[in-house]
Amino acid sequence: MTAEPDETDSAGWTIIVNQSQRVDLLQLTNVSQVLGQKTVDAGRYNQIRLKIDSGTITSNNTDSNLDIPSGVLRLNRGFVLEPDETLQLTLDFNVEKSVIRTGSDQYRLKPVISVITG
């Protein structure tokens, strides 16, 4: 899945999903959610980018903003798509290791994500 940090600079990128989606990562424990699908050309793909507009974390029944540096997650795990092949990519997002509480009681996203092909 790819998304650009700037919609005007799409050279070399294939957009799979171009609409906002809300994803509750804690609700996806041991289950999955399809974020998008598209027919794309066969070939080598070097990076997956996910644009994140905003994030919220709930702790002790209190919602706090989640700081997302740059607003884009870059997953540098390439893959090769063969002609007439269907490829499913699973993003395994480790929430417990990905959210850091700062000294000033703010939260920052430092994502720990594995890309699994299958």
N, C-alpha and C positions, 0 to 999 in steps of 0.2 A: 504494500500500500504506500502511496506517495502523496505528499501534499507539499506545496511550496510555502516558504515563509513569506513570499511576496507574490501575489496572484499575477502581477505583470511580468514576472521573470520565469516563464515556464519552459524555456528552451532545454531540451534533453530530459524532461520529466513527463511521466505519464500520470495523470490524475485519476485515481480510482474512485474517490469519494470527494465531492465538492460541496458538501453541505454539513452543517454542524450536527453533532450527535452528542447526547449526554450519556456518559458511561459511569456507572457506579462500580468501581473496581472491587469493592468488598462483596458485592452481590454476585460477582463472577468467580468466587472461590470454587474450584473443582468443576466449573461449568464454562461454557464459552458463548460468545456472542459474535455473530458475523458483522463486521464493520463495513464491508464492501466487497464487490466482485466485479470483474470486467475482463473482457477478452483483450489480450495484449499480444504484441508481436513476440515471436520466439527470440531468444537471445540472452545475453548476460545482463543482469541488473546488479548494480553495485551498492545501492543504498536505499533504505526505506526512510521516509520522513513522515512524521505525524505532527500536524500543527495543533497546538493546544491553546484555545482562546482563554480559558480560565480554569481554576480548580478550587475546590472547597474541601476542607477536612473537618470532620466532626469528632471532637474529643470531649468527653464528659458532658454530652448533650449540648455543646456549644460549637457553632460553626465558625471557622476561621478561613481567611483566604489562604490559598496555597500559592506561594511565589514560584513561578515557572520561568527560570532564566531563559531568555531568547524566544520562548513560546513555541519552539520546535524541537522535537525529539529526533535525533539522527541515529539510525540503526545501521551501522556499517557492516552488515552481514549480507553479502551478496549471494545471489543464486542464479542458476541457469534454467531458463524455461525452454524446453525442447519443443519442436513443432508438434502440434496436435496434442499437447500434454495439458492436463489440468493439474495445477499446483496449489496446494493449500498452505498458507503460512500461518502459523500459530505464534502469537506474541505472548510469552509467559512473563507477566509483569509481577515482580516481587514487591508488593506494596510495603511490607514491613521494613525492607531495606532501602526503599526509595524515598521515603518522606523523612526529612531531617528537621528536628525542632531546634531552632536557634536559641542563643542565650537570651534573646529579647522576646521569648514566647511567640515567635513567628514560625511558620512552617515553610520549608523549601523543598521542591521536588528535585531529587538527584536520582533519576530513574535507573533501576536495575531490571533490564529486560532481556530475555533470551528469545531469539527467533528460531523457531522449529519448523522445518519443512517436512511435508508429508503428503 
